[in-house]
């Protein structure tokens, strides 16, 4: 019997964030556990510090890189666009330079965002990678700029890079500033008697494309093994879900009844009313398909928030 191949050293930037923390919990029990060894920076570093990034890469000696590090909250990007660009574009440039300087010969998976597509008319749904991006906020602009930078390095430096554009995804550990996690925390608090059975929301008539974070992680690893270099891939369920339906499913899953109220102050002007993506390219090239039951995802998220509230 031939010996098993040595696991590839996978450097993960942004490992303390929502997706990075879920990766650390998900990988050991996944089909990829024997193929990758996570290499996490031992000490905090600033992606805006080129020397620090270079030192981190030199220590890690990666065979593959998952670049998650980003400022990803849109309202913060409006408040501080320069800081958002410094992290999302400047930090990506520093990583690219460090990988080149250290002789990196593996694959870089750059995690962008479906937010780069901007406003999409209903007749153009579902969104495919062929659509020209038209970002409408500083976060999305920074992500598109970093995408272009990565592809430029692919064309001129020969870097093996694949770009992922994830749509909405959720799971334990997500910041409550994001809608689904915010709903889950309030539902958990109501269940625990910490709040009255009343939820104040923004516009629940909008639709989005939701995926469990574990399915998103599985897609990333499919792209490491089977994605085409220099290509862009949507990572999404391909299912359009109205926020009101998602919230109803969450409440039904945990057996809770609440009163819903709309706060006009929470309504966003010029908000995208409908959004759903096409993952046909990802599925065709890698064989990926979502595997998680999303009702279970919602129940798990509520339970995670219950545990957080108990711990406070």
C-alpha positions in Angstrom: 0.0 0.0 0.0 1.4 3.4 -1.0 1.8 5.9 1.8 -0.8 8.7 2.1 0.3 12.0 0.6 1.5 14.6 3.0 -1.4 17.1 3.8 -1.0 20.4 2.1 -0.3 23.4 4.4 -3.3 25.7 4.1 -2.7 29.3 5.2 -5.9 31.0 6.3 -6.0 34.8 6.6 -8.8 36.2 8.7 -9.1 32.9 10.7 -10.6 34.7 13.7 -13.6 35.9 11.6 -16.9 34.2 11.2 -16.0 31.9 8.3 -12.5 31.3 9.6 -13.8 30.1 13.0 -16.3 27.8 11.3 -13.5 26.4 9.1 -11.6 25.3 12.1 -14.6 23.5 13.5 -15.7 22.0 10.2 -12.4 20.8 8.6 -11.5 18.0 11.0 -14.7 16.1 10.4 -14.9 16.9 6.7 -13.8 14.8 3.7 -10.7 17.1 3.4 -9.3 16.5 6.9 -6.5 14.2 5.6 -5.7 16.5 2.7 -5.0 19.8 4.4 -3.3 21.0 7.6 -4.5 24.4 8.7 -1.7 26.9 9.2 -3.0 29.8 11.3 -0.8 32.8 12.1 0.6 32.3 15.6 0.5 36.0 16.5 -1.8 38.9 15.5 -0.7 40.7 12.5 -1.9 43.7 10.4 -2.6 43.0 6.8 -2.0 46.7 6.2 1.6 46.1 7.3 3.5 44.7 4.3 6.5 43.5 6.4 4.2 41.7 8.9 2.4 39.9 6.1 5.7 38.8 4.6 6.9 37.5 7.9 3.7 35.6 8.4 3.9 34.0 5.0 7.5 33.1 5.5 6.7 31.4 8.8 3.7 29.6 7.4 5.4 28.1 4.2 2.0 27.4 2.7 1.1 25.1 -0.2 -2.3 26.8 -0.6 -3.9 30.0 0.7 -7.5 30.9 1.6 -7.7 34.7 1.8 -10.6 35.6 4.1 -9.3 38.7 5.8 -11.4 41.7 5.1 -13.5 44.5 6.4 -16.9 43.2 5.4 -19.5 45.3 7.1 -21.1 47.6 4.5 -22.1 50.4 6.9 -18.5 50.5 8.3 -17.3 50.8 4.7 -19.4 53.9 4.2 -18.1 55.4 7.5 -14.5 54.6 6.6 -13.9 53.9 2.9 -10.2 54.6 3.2 -9.8 52.0 6.0 -11.9 49.5 4.1 -9.7 49.9 1.0 -6.5 49.7 3.1 -7.6 46.3 4.4 -9.4 44.8 1.4 -7.2 46.1 -1.4 -3.9 47.0 0.3 -3.9 43.9 2.4 -4.5 41.7 -0.6 -1.6 43.4 -2.4 0.7 42.8 0.6 -0.3 39.1 0.5 0.3 38.8 -3.2 3.7 40.4 -2.8 4.6 38.2 0.1 3.6 35.1 -1.8 5.8 36.1 -4.7 8.7 37.0 -2.6 8.6 33.6 -0.7 8.3 31.6 -3.9 4.8 30.4 -3.4 3.8 27.9 -6.1 0.3 26.8 -4.8 -3.2 28.0 -5.3 -4.6 31.2 -3.8 -8.4 31.3 -3.3 -9.5 34.9 -3.0 -12.9 35.3 -1.3 -14.7 38.2 -2.8 -18.5 38.9 -2.6 -21.6 38.8 -4.7 -22.1 42.4 -3.6 -19.9 43.4 -6.5 -22.8 42.8 -8.9 -24.7 45.8 -7.5 -28.3 46.4 -8.6 -29.7 43.6 -10.7 -33.0 43.9 -12.5 -35.5 41.1 -11.8 -35.4 39.8 -15.4 -31.6 39.3 -15.1 -32.0 36.8 -12.2 -30.4 34.5 -11.4 -27.1 36.3 -11.6 -24.3 34.5 -13.3 -20.6 35.3 -13.4 -21.0 36.7 -17.0 -22.8 39.7 -15.6 -20.7 42.9 -15.5 -20.2 44.1 -11.9 -21.6 47.4 -10.9 -20.8 47.9 -7.2 -22.8 50.4 -5.2 -20.9 50.7 -1.9 -17.2 51.1 -0.9 -17.0 47.5 0.4 -18.1 46.1 -2.9 -15.8 48.5 -4.8 -12.9 47.3 -2.7 -13.7 43.7 -3.3 -13.9 44.2 -7.1 -10.6 46.0 -7.0 -9.0 43.2 -5.1 -10.4 40.7 -7.6 -8.9 42.6 -10.5 -5.6 42.8 -8.6 -5.6 39.0 -8.1 -6.4 38.3 -11.8 -3.7 40.8 -12.9 -1.2 38.7 -10.9 -2.5 35.6 -12.5 -2.0 37.0 -16.0 1.3 38.8 -15.4 3.0 36.9 -12.6 1.6 33.4 -13.3 -0.1 33.1 -9.9 -2.6 30.2 -9.6 -5.6 32.1 -8.3 -9.3 31.3 -8.2 -11.9 33.9 -7.1 -15.1 33.0 -5.2 -18.1 35.3 -5.0 -20.2 34.0 -2.1 -23.8 35.2 -1.7 -25.4 35.4 1.7 -24.3 32.7 4.1 -24.9 32.2 7.8 -24.2 29.9 10.8 -22.9 30.0 14.4 -20.6 32.8 15.2 -22.0 35.3 12.7 -22.2 38.9 13.9 -25.7 40.0 14.8 -25.3 43.0 12.5 -26.1 40.6 9.7 -29.9 40.0 9.3 -30.3 36.3 9.9 -28.0 36.2 12.9 -29.6 39.2 14.3 -33.0 37.5 14.0 -31.6 34.4 15.7 -30.3 36.3 18.7 -33.6 38.1 19.3 -35.5 34.8 18.9 -33.1 33.2 21.4 -33.6 36.0 23.9 -37.4 35.8 23.6 -37.3 32.1 24.2 -35.3 32.7 27.3 -37.7 35.3 28.6 -35.1 38.1 28.2 -37.3 40.0 25.8 -41.0 40.3 25.0 -42.3 38.3 22.1 -42.1 41.1 19.7 -39.7 41.6 16.8 -39.0 45.0 15.2 -37.6 44.5 11.6 -36.8 46.3 8.5 -38.1 45.3 5.0 -38.9 41.6 5.1 -40.2 41.6 1.6 -36.7 41.4 0.0 -35.3 38.2 -1.2 -31.8 36.8 -0.9 -29.9 33.6 -1.7 -28.8 31.9 1.6 -26.4 29.1 2.1 -25.1 27.4 5.3 -21.5 28.4 6.0 -20.4 24.8 6.0 -21.7 24.4 2.4 -19.7 27.5 1.5 -16.6 26.0 3.0 -17.1 22.8 1.1 -17.4 24.9 -2.1 -14.1 26.6 -1.3 -12.3 23.3 -1.0 -13.9 22.1 -4.2 -12.4 25.2 -5.9 -9.0 24.4 -4.4 -9.1 21.0 -6.1 -11.1 21.6 -9.3 -11.6 25.3 -9.9 -10.0 26.7 -13.1 -7.1 29.1 -12.5 -8.0 32.7 -13.1 -11.7 32.0 -13.1 -14.5 33.5 -11.0 -17.2 31.4 -9.3 -20.5 32.3 -7.6 -21.0 30.4 -4.4 -24.7 30.2 -3.7 -27.7 27.9 -3.3 -29.6 29.2 -6.3 -32.7 29.4 -4.1 -34.5 32.7 -3.7 -35.9 33.2 -0.2 -37.9 36.1 1.1 -36.7 37.3 4.5 -40.3 37.0 5.8 -40.4 33.3 4.9 -36.9 32.7 6.4 -38.0 34.3 9.7 -41.2 32.3 9.7 -39.2 29.1 9.2 -36.9 30.1 12.1 -39.8 30.7 14.4 -41.6 27.5 13.3 -38.4 25.5 13.8 -38.1 26.6 17.4 -41.9 26.6 18.1 -42.2 30.3 18.8 -44.9 32.9 18.1 -44.1 36.6 18.0 -45.5 39.9 16.9 -43.7 41.5 14.0 -43.5 45.2 13.6 -41.7 47.2 10.8 -39.6 50.2 11.8 -39.3 52.7 9.0 -35.9 53.7 10.3 -34.6 50.3 9.4 -35.7 50.5 5.8 -32.8 51.0 3.4 -33.3 53.4 0.5 -32.6 51.9 -3.0 -32.4 48.5 -1.5 -32.1 45.5 -3.9 -35.5 44.0 -3.7 -34.7 40.6 -5.2 -31.4 38.7 -5.4 -30.6 35.1 -6.3 -27.5 33.7 -7.9 -26.6 30.9 -10.3 -24.0 28.3 -9.1 -24.1 26.4 -12.4 -20.5 27.1 -13.2 -19.3 26.0 -9.8 -21.4 22.8 -10.0 -20.3 22.0 -13.5 -16.6 22.5 -12.8 -16.3 20.9 -9.4 -19.4 18.8 -8.7 -20.3 20.8 -5.6 -23.8 20.8 -4.3 -25.3 22.2 -1.1 -25.7 19.4 1.5 -27.0 21.2 4.7 -30.7 21.4 5.6 -31.3 25.1 6.0 -34.0 24.7 8.7 -31.4 22.8 10.7 -29.0 25.7 10.0 -31.5 28.2 11.5 -32.2 26.0 14.5 -28.5 25.6 15.2 -28.0 29.4 14.9 -30.7 30.1 17.4 -29.2 27.5 19.8 -25.8 29.0 19.4 -27.2 32.4 20.5 -28.9 30.8 23.4 -25.6 29.5 24.6 -24.0 32.9 24.2 -26.7 34.5 26.3 -26.3 31.9 29.0 -22.6 32.6 29.1 -23.1 36.4 29.5 
